Amino acid sequence: MGGRMNFAPRMPTIIVALVFVLIGLLGTFGGVVPSLAGMSSEAIGAWSFVVAAIVLFAGMIFQGI
């Protein structure tokens, strides 16, 4: 048939995604993250969740990430 189309993310990828999720939680629900480049704490938290999802998806699609 063909090669594998998806992979499990490696531990460093999962740790990076967890850091972004933590930043997202602190920014969105805690308001702890300082405003940066004109973005509010809530916006940084929301974007942090998006980046965490992209990192995990990249870890599933590309081998070795």
WOJODA-V189678 format. One record per pair of residues at least 24 apart in sequence whose C-alpha atoms are under 8 Angstrom apart, sorted by sequence separation. I is the first residue (numbers start at 1). J is the second residue. D is the distance in Angstrom with one decimal. If there is no record, write none. Layout:
[[I/J/D] [I/J/D]]
This chain:
[[24/48/5.0] [23/48/6.4] [24/49/5.5] [21/48/6.5] [20/48/5.3] [21/49/5.6] [20/49/6.4] [20/51/7.0] [21/52/6.2] [20/52/5.4] [17/51/7.8] [18/52/7.2] [17/52/4.5] [16/52/7.6] [17/53/7.3] [17/55/6.2] [16/55/7.8] [17/56/6.6] [13/55/7.0] [14/56/6.9] [13/56/6.8] [13/59/6.6] [9/56/6.6] [10/59/7.0] [9/59/4.4] [8/59/6.8] [9/60/5.4] [7/59/7.1] [8/60/5.3] [13/65/6.4] [7/60/4.6] [6/60/5.3] [7/61/6.2] [10/64/7.1] [6/61/5.1] [7/62/7.1] [9/64/7.9] [10/65/6.5] [5/61/6.9] [6/62/7.4] [7/63/6.2] [9/65/6.6] [6/63/8.0]]
